[in-house]
Amino acid sequence: MLFRLHISIDKILFWSCLVTGGGYVLQIVRGEDFGLVSQLINIYFFLFSNVRNGLFEGLFYAAVGMFLACRFSEDWFSRNEKKFIAGICIGGFLSIIITPDAHLPFCALYAISTFAFAISRSGERSLRALRCRQLSVGIYLCHMLFAFLFVYVLFSGNNSTLVENEVLHIYLYIFTLFCSTALILFAIVVSRRFPMAGRVFGISAEKRSAFY
């Protein structure tokens, strides 16, 4: 919507970085006494538990994707493939060793490098890139459904905060990723016959363009 209002990509990216940084600041000052401000912060965390959500991080990743698509050619992606592989390795390693917290740069480095590497291998207008876009939107919309199913139904979790329940997070990740991917692939097939069903998961017409 911001892009269609003719707000520049650079400004969108700049403000998305500020919003994401603001979320990280909220986590740092959580528990401090700032009067009414602290009460508002506590209400937010009571409702959402953390700031790893579309409000604070969704715009950032969308803005990065738009920035890369609008500012760089497919040839640039191909020429920097080794750098993207390095970013995947470094970001993934540090996310595991130091922290998987998505507010810190390691998870972002891993995710953005993976995205750029996928473009370098297939091109932004290929069918593979289209499927990646459809999967990323769909998984973003439905993954929490399977996370809650895994924690609270399959393992009978009783802690109101999802990540504090005693489950092996690697199994949670694999279950959520597999089920979300399977559901969206099914939705893609169904959307060819029933487009409205696809829109529920953010799947639009199969047009091979950078923005569809």
For each residue, the residues with C-beta under 8 A, 3 or more apart:
1: 4 5
2: 5 7 12
3: 6 7 9 12 66 211
4: 1
5: 1 2
6: 3
7: 2 3 11 12
8: 11 12
9: 3 12 13 63 66 67 70 71
10: 13 14 67
11: 7 8 14 15
12: 2 3 7 8 9 15 16 59 63 66 67
13: 9 10 16 17 63 64 66 67
14: 10 11 17 18
15: 11 12 18 19 59
16: 12 13 19 20 59 60 62 63 64
17: 13 14 20 21 60
18: 14 15 21 22
19: 15 16 22 23 55 56 59 60
20: 16 17 23 24 56 57 59 60 103
21: 17 18 24 25
22: 18 19 25 26 56
23: 19 20 26 27 51 55 56 57 103
24: 20 21 27 28 51 103 104
25: 21 22 28 29
26: 22 23 29 30 41 44 51
27: 23 24 30 50 51 103
28: 24 25
29: 25 26 32 34 41
30: 26 27 41 42 45
31:
32: 29 38
33: 38
34: 29 37 38 41
35: 38 39
36: 39 40
37: 34 40 41
38: 32 33 34 35 41 42
39: 35 36 42 43
40: 36 37 43 44
41: 26 29 30 34 37 38 44 45
42: 30 38 39 45 46
43: 39 40 46 47
44: 26 40 41 47 48
45: 30 41 42 48 49 50
46: 42 43
47: 43 44
48: 44 45 51 53 55
49: 45 160 161 162 163
50: 27 45 53 163
51: 23 24 26 27 48 55 56 57 103
52: 56 57 101 102 103
53: 48 50 56 57 58
54: 57 58 59 140
55: 19 23 48 51 58
56: 19 20 22 23 51 52 53 60
57: 20 23 51 52 53 54 60 61 102 103
58: 53 54 55 61 62 140
59: 12 15 16 19 20 54 62 63
60: 16 17 19 20 56 57 63 64 108
61: 57 58 64 65 108 111 112
62: 16 58 59 65 66
63: 9 12 13 16 59 60 66 67
64: 13 16 60 61 67 68 112 115
65: 61 62 68 69 115
66: 3 9 12 13 62 63 69 70 211
67: 9 10 12 13 63 64 70 71
68: 64 65 71 72 112 115 116 119
69: 65 66 72 124 210 211
70: 9 66 67 210
71: 9 67 68
72: 68 69 76 77
73: 76 77
74: 77 78 119 120 123 124
75: 78 79
76: 72 73 79 80
77: 72 73 74 80 81 84 116 119 120
78: 74 75 81 120
79: 75 76
80: 76 77 83 84 116 120
81: 77 78 84 85 117 120 121
82: 85 86
83: 80 86 87 113
84: 77 80 81 87 88 113 114 116 117 120
85: 81 82 88 89 113 117
86: 82 83 89 90 113
87: 83 84 90 91 109 110 112 113 116
88: 84 85 91 92 110 113 114 117
89: 85 86 92 93
90: 86 87 93 94 106 109
91: 87 88 94 95 105 106 107 108 109 110 111 113
92: 88 89 95 96 110
93: 89 90 96 97
94: 90 91 97 98 106 109
95: 91 92 98 99 100 106 107 110
96: 92 93 100
97: 93 94
98: 94 95 104 106
99: 95 104 106
100: 95 96 106 107
101: 52 104 107
102: 52 57 107 108
103: 20 23 24 27 51 52 57
104: 24 98 99 101 107 108
105: 91 108 109
106: 90 91 94 95 98 99 100 109 110
107: 91 95 100 101 102 104 110 111
108: 60 61 91 102 104 105 111 112
109: 87 90 91 94 105 106 112 113
110: 87 88 91 92 95 106 107 113 114
111: 61 91 107 108 114 115
112: 61 64 68 87 108 109 115 116
113: 83 84 85 86 87 88 91 109 110 116 117
114: 84 88 110 111 117 118
115: 64 65 68 111 112 118 119 132
116: 68 77 80 84 87 112 113 119 120
117: 81 84 85 88 113 114 120 121
118: 114 115 121 122 128 129 132
119: 68 74 77 115 116 122 123 124 129
120: 74 77 78 80 81 84 116 117
121: 81 117 118 128
122: 118 119 126 128 129
123: 74 119 126 129
124: 69 74 119 129 210
125: 129 130 208 209 210
126: 122 123 129 130 208
127: 130 131 208
128: 118 121 122 131 132
129: 118 119 122 123 124 125 126 132 133 208
130: 125 126 127 133 134 206 207 208 212
131: 127 128 134 135 188
132: 115 118 128 129 135 136
133: 129 130 136 137 212
134: 130 131 137 138 184 188 202 203
135: 131 132 138 139 181 184 185
136: 132 133 139 140
137: 133 134 140 141 201 202 203
138: 134 135 141 142 180 183 184 187 188 201 202 203
139: 135 136 142 143 177 180 181 184
140: 54 58 136 137 143 202
141: 137 138 201 202
142: 138 139 145 146 180 183 184 201
143: 139 140 146 147 176 177 180
144: 147 148
145: 142 148 149
146: 142 143 149 150 175 176 179 180
147: 143 144 150 151 162 172 176
148: 144 145 151 152 153 162
149: 145 146 152 153 154 179
150: 146 147 153 154 155 167 171 172 175 176
151: 147 148 154 155 157 162 165 167 172
152: 148 149 155 156 157 165
153: 148 149 150 156
154: 149 150 151
155: 150 151 152 165 167
156: 152 153
157: 151 152 162 165 166 167
158: 165
159: 162 164 165
160: 49
161: 49 164 165
162: 49 147 148 151 157 159 165
163: 49 50 169
164: 159 161
165: 151 152 155 157 158 159 161 162
166: 157
167: 150 151 155 157 171 172
168: 171 172
169: 163 172 173
170: 173 174
171: 150 167 168 174 175
172: 147 150 151 167 168 169 175 176
173: 169 170 176 177
174: 170 171 177 178
175: 146 150 171 172 178 179
176: 143 146 147 150 172 173 179 180
177: 139 143 173 174 180 181
178: 174 175 181 182
179: 146 149 175 176 182 183
180: 138 139 142 143 146 176 177 183 184
181: 135 139 177 178 184 185
182: 178 179 185 186
183: 138 142 179 180 186 187 201
184: 134 135 138 139 142 180 181 187 188 201 203
185: 135 181 182 188 189
186: 182 183 189 190
187: 138 183 184 190 191 197 198 200 201 203
188: 131 134 138 184 185 191 192 198 203
189: 185 186 192
190: 186 187 193 194 197 198
191: 187 188 194 195 197 198 199 203
192: 188 189 198 206
193: 190
194: 190 191 197 198
195: 191 198 199 205
196: 199 200
197: 187 190 191 194 200
198: 187 188 190 191 192 194 195 201 203 204
199: 191 195 196 202 203 204
200: 187 196 197
201: 137 138 141 142 183 184 187 198
202: 134 137 138 140 141 199
203: 134 137 138 184 187 188 191 198 199
204: 198 199 207 212
205: 195 212
206: 130 192
207: 130 204 212
208: 125 126 127 129 130 212
209: 125 212
210: 69 70 124 125
211: 3 66 69
212: 130 133 204 205 207 208 209
